[in-house]
Amino acid sequence: MITYHGEETVPRHGNLQVWRDLFIRFHMVETELSQSSLCQASLLFELSKFRGLCTFELYGKWLVISWKGTPIISAVTWKFQ
C-alpha cells in the first residue's frame, strides 16, 4: 500500500487481514472483481515469469499472487457503504 503525506509517498506494509480490518473500520466494503478483470489478470499471470513459481488465487474477494504461501501481490476493489 502506498500512502501520501503531503508531497511524500510512504509505503505501508501489513498482511491482508490488517488492511481488511482497517478499511472495514472506515465503513468500506470489498466488492467483487469483474469476471473480465479476473480473466485478464489470469492471462497476464500465465504469460509472466511468476508462472510455475507462484500461486494465483482468490482470498475472499482479493486476487492474490503468493510465493511459498506468502502474498507478494494483491488486488481488491473497495467502496464506501
OpenMM code with the backbone's topology and positions (N, CA, C; nanometers):
from openmm import Vec3, app, unit

residues = "MET ILE THR TYR HIS GLY GLU GLU THR VAL PRO ARG HIS GLY ASN LEU GLN VAL TRP ARG ASP LEU PHE ILE ARG PHE HIS MET VAL GLU THR GLU LEU SER GLN SER SER LEU CYS GLN ALA SER LEU LEU PHE GLU LEU SER LYS PHE ARG GLY LEU CYS THR PHE GLU LEU TYR GLY LYS TRP LEU VAL ILE SER TRP LYS GLY THR PRO ILE ILE SER ALA VAL THR TRP LYS PHE GLN".split()
positions = [
    Vec3(0.0848, -0.1163, 0.0000),
    Vec3(0.0000, 0.0000, 0.0000),
    Vec3(0.0896, 0.1229, 0.0000),
    Vec3(0.0578, 0.2160, -0.0852),
    Vec3(0.1305, 0.3426, -0.0890),
    Vec3(0.0361, 0.4511, -0.0390),
    Vec3(0.0821, 0.5303, 0.0563),
    Vec3(0.0022, 0.6420, 0.1060),
    Vec3(0.0803, 0.7706, 0.0824),
    Vec3(0.0124, 0.8809, 0.0945),
    Vec3(0.0755, 1.0108, 0.0733),
    Vec3(0.0645, 1.0959, 0.1981),
    Vec3(0.1731, 1.1640, 0.2312),
    Vec3(0.1763, 1.2635, 0.3376),
    Vec3(0.2320, 1.3897, 0.2733),
    Vec3(0.1423, 1.4796, 0.2307),
    Vec3(0.1859, 1.5973, 0.1567),
    Vec3(0.2374, 1.5543, 0.0208),
    Vec3(0.3574, 1.5905, -0.0112),
    Vec3(0.4195, 1.5560, -0.1394),
    Vec3(0.4915, 1.4210, -0.1344),
    Vec3(0.5101, 1.3682, -0.0147),
    Vec3(0.5916, 1.2480, 0.0044),
    Vec3(0.5070, 1.1199, 0.0010),
    Vec3(0.5566, 1.0180, -0.0692),
    Vec3(0.4903, 0.8881, -0.0679),
    Vec3(0.5516, 0.8027, 0.0424),
    Vec3(0.4673, 0.7279, 0.1095),
    Vec3(0.5128, 0.6449, 0.2214),
    Vec3(0.4583, 0.5034, 0.2035),
    Vec3(0.5475, 0.4046, 0.1857),
    Vec3(0.4968, 0.2668, 0.1765),
    Vec3(0.4516, 0.2178, 0.3135),
    Vec3(0.3411, 0.1452, 0.3136),
    Vec3(0.2897, 0.0863, 0.4375),
    Vec3(0.2766, -0.0637, 0.4144),
    Vec3(0.3221, -0.1422, 0.5101),
    Vec3(0.3195, -0.2866, 0.4959),
    Vec3(0.2311, -0.3486, 0.6035),
    Vec3(0.1622, -0.4544, 0.5666),
    Vec3(0.0797, -0.5277, 0.6614),
    Vec3(0.0182, -0.6454, 0.5885),
    Vec3(-0.0237, -0.7458, 0.6630),
    Vec3(-0.0850, -0.8597, 0.5953),
    Vec3(-0.2257, -0.8226, 0.5480),
    Vec3(-0.2860, -0.9085, 0.4682),
    Vec3(-0.4155, -0.8778, 0.4087),
    Vec3(-0.5225, -0.8497, 0.5137),
    Vec3(-0.5189, -0.9218, 0.6230),
    Vec3(-0.6215, -0.9025, 0.7263),
    Vec3(-0.6082, -0.7662, 0.7924),
    Vec3(-0.4868, -0.7164, 0.8084),
    Vec3(-0.4661, -0.5834, 0.8672),
    Vec3(-0.5355, -0.4778, 0.7821),
    Vec3(-0.5164, -0.4839, 0.6481),
    Vec3(-0.5797, -0.3865, 0.5590),
    Vec3(-0.7307, -0.4040, 0.5583),
    Vec3(-0.7763, -0.5266, 0.5550),
    Vec3(-0.9207, -0.5526, 0.5553),
    Vec3(-0.9845, -0.4913, 0.6808),
    Vec3(-0.9258, -0.5161, 0.7971),
    Vec3(-0.9799, -0.4621, 0.9225),
    Vec3(-0.9794, -0.3091, 0.9225),
    Vec3(-0.8738, -0.2479, 0.8710),
    Vec3(-0.8642, -0.1015, 0.8665),
    Vec3(-0.9735, -0.0420, 0.7776),
    Vec3(-0.9902, -0.0952, 0.6579),
    Vec3(-1.0901, -0.0413, 0.5664),
    Vec3(-1.2316, -0.0622, 0.6198),
    Vec3(-1.2568, -0.1759, 0.6812),
    Vec3(-1.3889, -0.2021, 0.7397),
    Vec3(-1.4185, -0.1016, 0.8507),
    Vec3(-1.3160, -0.0665, 0.9256),
    Vec3(-1.3321, 0.0315, 1.0321),
    Vec3(-1.3784, 0.1675, 0.9778),
    Vec3(-1.3417, 0.1982, 0.8543),
    Vec3(-1.3825, 0.3234, 0.7907),
    Vec3(-1.5055, 0.3053, 0.7016),
    Vec3(-1.5842, 0.2014, 0.7328),
    Vec3(-1.7126, 0.1749, 0.6657),
    Vec3(-1.6974, 0.1509, 0.5161),
    Vec3(-1.5948, 0.0778, 0.4803),
    Vec3(-1.5756, 0.0387, 0.3414),
    Vec3(-1.6052, -0.1104, 0.3282),
    Vec3(-1.6501, -0.1518, 0.2110),
    Vec3(-1.6785, -0.2928, 0.1854),
    Vec3(-1.6055, -0.3364, 0.0584),
    Vec3(-1.5611, -0.4597, 0.0603),
    Vec3(-1.4976, -0.5163, -0.0584),
    Vec3(-1.6036, -0.5395, -0.1650),
    Vec3(-1.5666, -0.5200, -0.2895),
    Vec3(-1.6569, -0.5512, -0.3989),
    Vec3(-1.5920, -0.6577, -0.4865),
    Vec3(-1.6740, -0.7302, -0.5585),
    Vec3(-1.6246, -0.8368, -0.6457),
    Vec3(-1.5449, -0.7779, -0.7618),
    Vec3(-1.4340, -0.8402, -0.7947),
    Vec3(-1.3644, -0.8066, -0.9190),
    Vec3(-1.4476, -0.8637, -1.0332),
    Vec3(-1.4557, -0.7925, -1.1425),
    Vec3(-1.5369, -0.8408, -1.2547),
    Vec3(-1.4743, -0.9658, -1.3158),
    Vec3(-1.5559, -1.0443, -1.3802),
    Vec3(-1.5070, -1.1647, -1.4467),
    Vec3(-1.4036, -1.1278, -1.5523),
    Vec3(-1.4262, -1.0167, -1.6203),
    Vec3(-1.3316, -0.9683, -1.7215),
    Vec3(-1.1963, -0.9358, -1.6588),
    Vec3(-1.1979, -0.8685, -1.5436),
    Vec3(-1.0728, -0.8347, -1.4736),
    Vec3(-0.9980, -0.9599, -1.4307),
    Vec3(-1.0716, -1.0578, -1.3771),
    Vec3(-1.0084, -1.1830, -1.3342),
    Vec3(-0.9493, -1.2575, -1.4531),
    Vec3(-1.0202, -1.2572, -1.5646),
    Vec3(-0.9723, -1.3248, -1.6852),
    Vec3(-0.8438, -1.2596, -1.7367),
    Vec3(-0.8425, -1.1263, -1.7429),
    Vec3(-0.7238, -1.0542, -1.7887),
    Vec3(-0.6055, -1.0777, -1.6953),
    Vec3(-0.6310, -1.0742, -1.5648),
    Vec3(-0.5240, -1.0978, -1.4675),
    Vec3(-0.4678, -1.2386, -1.4827),
    Vec3(-0.5551, -1.3350, -1.5037),
    Vec3(-0.5124, -1.4732, -1.5216),
    Vec3(-0.4243, -1.4880, -1.6461),
    Vec3(-0.4652, -1.4252, -1.7540),
    Vec3(-0.3858, -1.4315, -1.8775),
    Vec3(-0.2487, -1.3674, -1.8590),
    Vec3(-0.2449, -1.2515, -1.7933),
    Vec3(-0.1161, -1.1856, -1.7680),
    Vec3(-0.0271, -1.2708, -1.6785),
    Vec3(-0.0871, -1.3353, -1.5784),
    Vec3(-0.0114, -1.4227, -1.4893),
    Vec3(0.0488, -1.5394, -1.5676),
    Vec3(-0.0303, -1.5997, -1.6549),
    Vec3(0.0172, -1.7137, -1.7345),
    Vec3(0.1340, -1.6748, -1.8256),
    Vec3(0.1382, -1.5499, -1.8695),
    Vec3(0.2460, -1.5024, -1.9565),
    Vec3(0.3672, -1.4521, -1.8784),
    Vec3(0.3548, -1.4410, -1.7479),
    Vec3(0.4615, -1.3820, -1.6666),
    Vec3(0.5676, -1.4841, -1.6267),
    Vec3(0.6743, -1.4318, -1.5690),
    Vec3(0.7818, -1.5157, -1.5158),
    Vec3(0.7417, -1.5819, -1.3845),
    Vec3(0.6295, -1.5356, -1.3242),
    Vec3(0.5822, -1.5932, -1.1980),
    Vec3(0.5246, -1.7327, -1.2154),
    Vec3(0.4725, -1.7606, -1.3339),
    Vec3(0.4041, -1.8881, -1.3568),
    Vec3(0.4979, -2.0034, -1.3218),
    Vec3(0.4513, -2.0962, -1.2447),
    Vec3(0.5314, -2.2099, -1.2015),
    Vec3(0.6052, -2.1856, -1.0709),
    Vec3(0.6268, -2.0592, -1.0373),
    Vec3(0.6956, -2.0254, -0.9121),
    Vec3(0.5994, -1.9783, -0.8049),
    Vec3(0.4860, -1.9238, -0.8481),
    Vec3(0.3900, -1.8634, -0.7560),
    Vec3(0.2509, -1.9203, -0.7789),
    Vec3(0.1634, -1.8942, -0.6826),
    Vec3(0.0234, -1.9328, -0.6979),
    Vec3(-0.0600, -1.8082, -0.7227),
    Vec3(-0.1696, -1.8273, -0.7915),
    Vec3(-0.2619, -1.7208, -0.8293),
    Vec3(-0.3983, -1.7650, -0.7795),
    Vec3(-0.4560, -1.6935, -0.6814),
    Vec3(-0.5809, -1.7400, -0.6230),
    Vec3(-0.6630, -1.6243, -0.5673),
    Vec3(-0.7881, -1.6540, -0.5372),
    Vec3(-0.8743, -1.5575, -0.4700),
    Vec3(-0.8715, -1.5852, -0.3211),
    Vec3(-0.8577, -1.4797, -0.2428),
    Vec3(-0.8610, -1.4857, -0.0973),
    Vec3(-0.9780, -1.3969, -0.0566),
    Vec3(-1.0944, -1.4567, -0.0409),
    Vec3(-1.2154, -1.3764, -0.0262),
    Vec3(-1.2416, -1.3089, -0.1597),
    Vec3(-1.2463, -1.1779, -0.1606),
    Vec3(-1.2640, -1.1030, -0.2857),
    Vec3(-1.1322, -1.0460, -0.3357),
    Vec3(-1.0225, -1.0795, -0.2692),
    Vec3(-0.8893, -1.0340, -0.3074),
    Vec3(-0.8293, -1.1306, -0.4092),
    Vec3(-0.7638, -1.0768, -0.5084),
    Vec3(-0.6844, -1.1554, -0.6018),
    Vec3(-0.5414, -1.1509, -0.5493),
    Vec3(-0.4814, -1.2674, -0.5263),
    Vec3(-0.3514, -1.2723, -0.4598),
    Vec3(-0.2540, -1.3604, -0.5375),
    Vec3(-0.1329, -1.3091, -0.5569),
    Vec3(-0.0217, -1.3890, -0.6087),
    Vec3(0.0710, -1.4131, -0.4907),
    Vec3(0.0973, -1.5407, -0.4626),
    Vec3(0.1790, -1.5779, -0.3468),
    Vec3(0.3005, -1.6577, -0.3904),
    Vec3(0.4069, -1.6447, -0.3133),
    Vec3(0.5274, -1.7248, -0.3321),
    Vec3(0.5502, -1.8002, -0.2026),
    Vec3(0.5475, -1.9323, -0.2122),
    Vec3(0.5652, -2.0193, -0.0951),
    Vec3(0.4700, -1.9815, 0.0173),
    Vec3(0.3441, -1.9501, -0.0190),
    Vec3(0.2423, -1.9184, 0.0797),
    Vec3(0.2423, -1.7750, 0.1308),
    Vec3(0.3373, -1.6933, 0.0858),
    Vec3(0.3445, -1.5538, 0.1285),
    Vec3(0.2933, -1.4633, 0.0181),
    Vec3(0.1861, -1.3864, 0.0434),
    Vec3(0.1349, -1.2953, -0.0600),
    Vec3(0.2406, -1.1921, -0.0987),
    Vec3(0.2611, -1.1742, -0.2300),
    Vec3(0.3559, -1.0729, -0.2758),
    Vec3(0.2872, -0.9651, -0.3587),
    Vec3(0.1735, -0.9974, -0.4188),
    Vec3(0.0961, -0.9016, -0.4958),
    Vec3(-0.0513, -0.9293, -0.4689),
    Vec3(-0.1284, -0.8242, -0.4459),
    Vec3(-0.2723, -0.8443, -0.4268),
    Vec3(-0.3483, -0.7293, -0.4895),
    Vec3(-0.4729, -0.7578, -0.5247),
    Vec3(-0.5615, -0.6545, -0.5800),
    Vec3(-0.7020, -0.6784, -0.5272),
    Vec3(-0.7683, -0.5696, -0.4955),
    Vec3(-0.9069, -0.5747, -0.4471),
    Vec3(-0.9702, -0.4395, -0.4750),
    Vec3(-1.1003, -0.4392, -0.4863),
    Vec3(-1.1711, -0.3124, -0.5015),
    Vec3(-1.2570, -0.2892, -0.3781),
    Vec3(-1.2654, -0.1636, -0.3375),
    Vec3(-1.3403, -0.1255, -0.2185),
    Vec3(-1.4343, -0.0110, -0.2533),
    Vec3(-1.5428, -0.0012, -0.1792),
    Vec3(-1.6301, 0.1146, -0.1923),
    Vec3(-1.6831, 0.1503, -0.0548),
    Vec3(-1.7241, 0.2776, -0.0398),
    Vec3(-1.7837, 0.3197, 0.0867),
    Vec3(-1.9279, 0.2707, 0.0918),
    Vec3(-1.9714, 0.2299, 0.2115),
    Vec3(-2.1099, 0.1825, 0.2279),
    Vec3(-2.2065, 0.2985, 0.2150),
] * unit.nanometer
topology = app.Topology()
chain = topology.addChain("A")
for resn in residues:
    res = topology.addResidue(resn, chain)
    for name in ("N", "CA", "C"):
        topology.addAtom(name, app.Element.getBySymbol(name[0]), res)
